[in-house]
Amino acid sequence: MPISFAPLRAYLKENGISYYYLSNQGIDAQTLQRIRHDRPITTVTLGKLCEILHCQPGDLLFYTEESEE
């Protein structure tokens, strides 16, 4: 998957924010599982995360070119 949520996971770890906290803020458990495994999420969810964490989308994800094998 060319989109990675590694920056989000790092942000959560650095700031001591748990997935449980995000769940209590209205982020669905299945969505959190998708984030853990770099699976797609909706822009609505991305907006909610930005609101909860007071950040911009670029702070939560990055794009990488998929290698052609």
N, C-alpha and C positions, 0 to 999 in steps of 0.2 A: 504494500500500500504506500503510495507516495506521500501521504499525509501522516505525520507523526505527532502524537500528543506528549512526547518526551518533555518538552518545556513545561507543560502543565503538571506532569508528574513531579518534575524537579521543583517547581514552584510550591506545590503542596508539601513536599518533604521539607524544603528549606524553611517554610513558614509554619510548620507543625499543624497543617490542615489535613484532616482525615476525610476519607471517602464517606464515612459515617456522617460527618458534618455536612458535606454536600448533599447527601441523601436527605438529611433533615431540612435542608434549604429548598427541597423540591426537585432535585435531580434524581431521576429514576435509577434504581439499582441496575437494571439492564443497560442503561446508558453508561453508567460508571464502568460496567464490565466492558462495554465497547471501547471506552477510553483506554482502559488497561491494555487492550489488545490492538490498539490503533485501527479500529474499525470506524466507519463513517458515523457521524452524528448530524443532527439537523442544525441549521443556522439559528433556529429558535433556541435550541439548547446551548449553542455556543454563546448566544446573546445573554442567556441566563447566567452562564458561568462567568462572563465578563462583568455582569452586574454584581454577582455575589463576591467576586474576587477583586473588583475595582481595577480592571485592567483592559487591555485591548486584545482582539483576537490573535494578533501576531505574537503576543506574549505567551499564548497557550499552545501553539502548534507551529510546525514548519513543513515545507514542501521539499521533497527530494526527487530528483529524476530517477525513474526506475531504470535499472540497467537492462540492456537488450542482450539476452543470452540465447 
